[in-house]
Amino acid sequence: MTEHWIAIECNPNGQWGWLPNAPAITEAFADILSTEGGSRS
């Protein structure tokens, strides 16, 4: 049996602004959080 580790990070301040794709990441999070039920179509 192979174990799989998953890390979930709480980032309340949104400190990903240093990443080159920060605007795209922000938009993706907003899209996911703003869809009803959290599902993407």
C-alpha positions in Angstrom: 0.0 0.0 0.0 1.4 3.4 -1.0 0.7 6.4 1.2 0.1 9.7 -0.4 0.7 12.9 1.6 -1.3 16.0 1.0 -0.4 19.4 2.4 -3.0 22.1 2.8 -1.8 25.6 3.7 -3.8 28.4 5.2 -2.7 31.6 3.5 -5.1 34.3 4.9 -2.9 37.2 3.6 -2.7 35.9 0.1 1.1 36.1 0.0 1.6 34.8 -3.5 2.2 38.2 -5.0 5.9 37.4 -5.7 4.9 34.6 -8.1 5.1 35.5 -11.8 1.5 34.2 -12.3 0.0 36.0 -9.2 -2.8 37.7 -11.2 -3.9 34.4 -12.8 -3.7 32.6 -9.4 -5.9 35.3 -7.8 -8.4 35.2 -10.6 -8.6 31.4 -10.4 -9.2 31.4 -6.7 -11.9 34.1 -7.1 -13.6 32.0 -9.9 -13.6 28.9 -7.7 -14.9 30.7 -4.6 -17.5 32.6 -6.5 -19.2 29.7 -8.3 -22.3 28.3 -6.6 -21.3 25.2 -4.6 -17.7 25.6 -5.5 -18.0 23.5 -8.7 -16.4 24.6 -11.9 -18.1 23.9 -15.2 
